[in-house]
Amino acid sequence: MATKTVTTRCAIAGGGPAGMMLGFLLARAGVDVLVLEKHADFLRDFRGDTIHPSTLEVMHELGLLDQFLKLPHQKVRELSGMIGDETVTFADLSHLPTRCHFIAFIPQWDFLDFLTDQGKRYSGFKLKMKAEVDDLIWNGDRVVGLKAQLPRGMLEVHADLVVGADGRHSAVRRLAGLEVEDLGAPMDVLWLRLSKRPGDGSQAVGRFQAGRLFVMLDRGDYWQCAYVIPKDGFNQIRCKGLDAFRQDIVALNPALADRVSEIASWDDVKLLTVRVDRLKRWYRPGLLCIGDAAHAMSPVGGVGINLAIQDAVAAANILAEPLREGAVSEALLRKVQERRQWPTRMTQALQIFIQNRVIRNVLSMTTQPRPPFAVMLLKRFPWLRRIPGRLIGMGFRPEHVRLSEVSDS
Ligand SMILES: Cc1cc2nc3c(=O)[nH]c(=O)nc-3n(C[C@H](O)[C@H](O)[C@H](O)COP(=O)(O)OP(=O)(O)OC[C@H]3O[C@@H](n4cnc5c(N)ncnc54)[C@H](O)[C@@H]3O)c2cc1C
């Protein structure tokens, strides 16, 4: 098998939200960058679709918002759910100090295709699909590149900086020997699709019932459904049979009785193992991890994409200028971690609180849940919903684009 060798300023492993946004931002700032993605396209199902107001603000700062919002999307301005028989609105996004007062539900593949098209406007931007990173190149204790398997042969990339943006099962962080702190999660998620029918309405709907939690996300002509189960509970559910599973869904939402037969086999139900973890150190000489590779997020609040994007913006702000000249110091890589560590810790702390205090309780209940006191307060005093609205919509320490575009001429 032939080995091809290339040289670039920055090699990014992983073309998810973190890697594609960082690749685009660096190329826009005049830095040569190569993004390596192991899949042939971005068309994988069951990836988060939520583009939050703070990410939309970043798109505005980049002058791309109007174009971006031409992509088919649904706008969600408040988040509500049903606890037992009671409908409660948890979060109101209408008062955020941002241009957009909504979460845009945009299929992730459209978002990533959009970033690819924008990146291609710059000569420094390169994206290699079907390139699976499986090794690092070292010079002493400094990472100076990476190796990737191609369908035919191998690619060796020499780079001043290697970025691990290869998600929560990151090969890069493992190969770099970075220590992972596992924070645990009491649940896994089963994803499935059910068709959308006229008269269904169009909001994201969460339902909390005794022992069950079910979320439906509007994807235009179908619902992407998340059925939250206790950790490692999938086998038990399978043992009860597909029909019992379908009936469980109908019990959660009787309106779905006319379409649960669309779940034809267990192949239509995808298990996603939830992980919450973070690296103690996000970098080593010549290498940095961002996004889920640095901190796998829980699906609670649907904020993982947003955090990945915010990491990319912070990393580009801090590293682009020095990278144009060559290798970046360890001190600058530390600065990226210092900038993003606090928002990550705060978000994970909130997610873990909700996982342990709310989700774990709901999953172990045998009687119908009732809204807890804090949720009743949100019902009684609607202005309080702005607090979760702000935490979900903007997160902690939202980032802003500080880099100017460097023209190619
Ligand atoms: C069940 C579940 C539901 C979720 N729902 C939401 C949601 O609704 N909204 C939300 O904001 N977040 C959600 N999240 C979290 C969100 O998916 C992640 O936080 C976010 O995608 C992280 O982006 P990333 O770019 O860091 O990593 P990823 O999105 O995981 O992207 C990593 C990329 O790297 C590629 N890759 C992996 N290994 C290699 C390799 N060796 N070489 C080359 N390429 C490689 C992968 O193919 C992938 O494209 C959810 C998570 C889970 C578990």
The ligand as an SDF file (V2000), in Angstrom:
LIG
                    3D

 53 58  0  0  0  0  0  0  0  0999 V2000
  -27.5880   10.4490   22.5590 C   0  0  0  0  0  0  0  0  0  0  0  0
  -26.9770   11.7890   22.3130 C   0  0  0  0  0  0  0  0  0  0  0  0
  -27.7700   12.8110   21.8060 C   0  0  0  0  0  0  0  0  0  0  0  0
  -27.2330   14.0670   21.6150 C   0  0  0  0  0  0  0  0  0  0  0  0
  -28.0320   15.0710   21.1810 N   0  0  0  0  0  0  0  0  0  0  0  0
  -27.5310   16.3030   21.0550 C   0  0  0  0  0  0  0  0  0  0  0  0
  -28.3330   17.3960   20.6040 C   0  0  0  0  0  0  0  0  0  0  0  0
  -29.5160   17.2590   20.3040 O   0  0  0  0  0  0  0  0  0  0  0  0
  -27.7300   18.6180   20.5130 N   0  0  0  0  0  0  0  0  0  0  0  0
  -26.4150   18.8060   20.8330 C   0  0  0  0  0  0  0  0  0  0  0  0
  -25.9360   19.9530   20.7830 O   0  0  0  0  0  0  0  0  0  0  0  0
  -25.6460   17.7970   21.2110 N   0  0  0  0  0  0  0  0  0  0  0  0
  -26.1530   16.5590   21.3320 C   0  0  0  0  0  0  0  0  0  0  0  0
  -25.3480   15.5480   21.7370 N   0  0  0  0  0  0  0  0  0  0  0  0
  -23.9290   15.7880   21.9470 C   0  0  0  0  0  0  0  0  0  0  0  0
  -23.2490   16.0770   20.5840 C   0  0  0  0  0  0  0  0  0  0  0  0
  -23.5270   15.0230   19.6780 O   0  0  0  0  0  0  0  0  0  0  0  0
  -21.7470   16.2330   20.7300 C   0  0  0  0  0  0  0  0  0  0  0  0
  -21.4410   16.9470   21.9060 O   0  0  0  0  0  0  0  0  0  0  0  0
  -21.1410   17.0040   19.5220 C   0  0  0  0  0  0  0  0  0  0  0  0
  -21.4780   16.3640   18.3140 O   0  0  0  0  0  0  0  0  0  0  0  0
  -19.6280   17.0800   19.6590 C   0  0  0  0  0  0  0  0  0  0  0  0
  -19.0420   17.5530   18.4500 O   0  0  0  0  0  0  0  0  0  0  0  0
  -17.5530   17.1250   18.0860 P   0  0  0  0  0  0  0  0  0  0  0  0
  -17.2530   17.7560   16.7740 O   0  0  0  0  0  0  0  0  0  0  0  0
  -16.6630   17.3980   19.2290 O   0  0  0  0  0  0  0  0  0  0  0  0
  -17.6030   15.5400   17.9500 O   0  0  0  0  0  0  0  0  0  0  0  0
  -18.4460   14.6320   16.9570 P   0  0  0  0  0  0  0  0  0  0  0  0
  -19.7170   15.2870   16.5820 O   0  0  0  0  0  0  0  0  0  0  0  0
  -18.5100   13.2870   17.5910 O   0  0  0  0  0  0  0  0  0  0  0  0
  -17.5520   14.5600   15.6570 O   0  0  0  0  0  0  0  0  0  0  0  0
  -16.3680   13.7880   15.6110 C   0  0  0  0  0  0  0  0  0  0  0  0
  -16.0730   13.4670   14.1600 C   0  0  0  0  0  0  0  0  0  0  0  0
  -14.8270   12.7880   14.1050 O   0  0  0  0  0  0  0  0  0  0  0  0
  -14.9300   11.6750   13.2320 C   0  0  0  0  0  0  0  0  0  0  0  0
  -13.9190   10.6980   13.6800 N   0  0  0  0  0  0  0  0  0  0  0  0
  -13.9440    9.9080   14.7580 C   0  0  0  0  0  0  0  0  0  0  0  0
  -12.8210    9.1970   14.8700 N   0  0  0  0  0  0  0  0  0  0  0  0
  -12.0450    9.5530   13.8180 C   0  0  0  0  0  0  0  0  0  0  0  0
  -10.7490    9.1700   13.3680 C   0  0  0  0  0  0  0  0  0  0  0  0
  -10.0140    8.2750   14.0360 N   0  0  0  0  0  0  0  0  0  0  0  0
  -10.2570    9.7400   12.2410 N   0  0  0  0  0  0  0  0  0  0  0  0
  -10.9850   10.6490   11.5250 C   0  0  0  0  0  0  0  0  0  0  0  0
  -12.2190   11.0390   11.9160 N   0  0  0  0  0  0  0  0  0  0  0  0
  -12.7380   10.5190   13.0480 C   0  0  0  0  0  0  0  0  0  0  0  0
  -16.3690   11.2110   13.4030 C   0  0  0  0  0  0  0  0  0  0  0  0
  -16.7960   10.4630   12.2840 O   0  0  0  0  0  0  0  0  0  0  0  0
  -17.1050   12.5280   13.5390 C   0  0  0  0  0  0  0  0  0  0  0  0
  -17.5100   13.0510   12.2960 O   0  0  0  0  0  0  0  0  0  0  0  0
  -25.8630   14.2870   21.9090 C   0  0  0  0  0  0  0  0  0  0  0  0
  -25.0630   13.2530   22.3590 C   0  0  0  0  0  0  0  0  0  0  0  0
  -25.6110   12.0170   22.5800 C   0  0  0  0  0  0  0  0  0  0  0  0
  -24.7520   10.9240   23.1180 C   0  0  0  0  0  0  0  0  0  0  0  0
  1  2  1  0
  2  3  1  0
  2 52  2  0
  3  4  2  0
  4  5  1  0
  4 50  1  0
  5  6  2  0
  6  7  1  0
  6 13  1  0
  7  8  2  0
  7  9  1  0
  9 10  1  0
 10 11  2  0
 10 12  1  0
 12 13  2  0
 13 14  1  0
 14 15  1  0
 14 50  1  0
 15 16  1  0
 16 17  1  0
 16 18  1  0
 18 19  1  0
 18 20  1  0
 20 21  1  0
 20 22  1  0
 22 23  1  0
 23 24  1  0
 24 25  2  0
 24 26  1  0
 24 27  1  0
 27 28  1  0
 28 29  2  0
 28 30  1  0
 28 31  1  0
 31 32  1  0
 32 33  1  0
 33 34  1  0
 33 48  1  0
 34 35  1  0
 35 36  1  0
 35 46  1  0
 36 37  1  0
 36 45  1  0
 37 38  2  0
 38 39  1  0
 39 40  1  0
 39 45  2  0
 40 41  1  0
 40 42  2  0
 42 43  1  0
 43 44  2  0
 44 45  1  0
 46 47  1  0
 46 48  1  0
 48 49  1  0
 50 51  2  0
 51 52  1  0
 52 53  1  0
M  END
$$$$
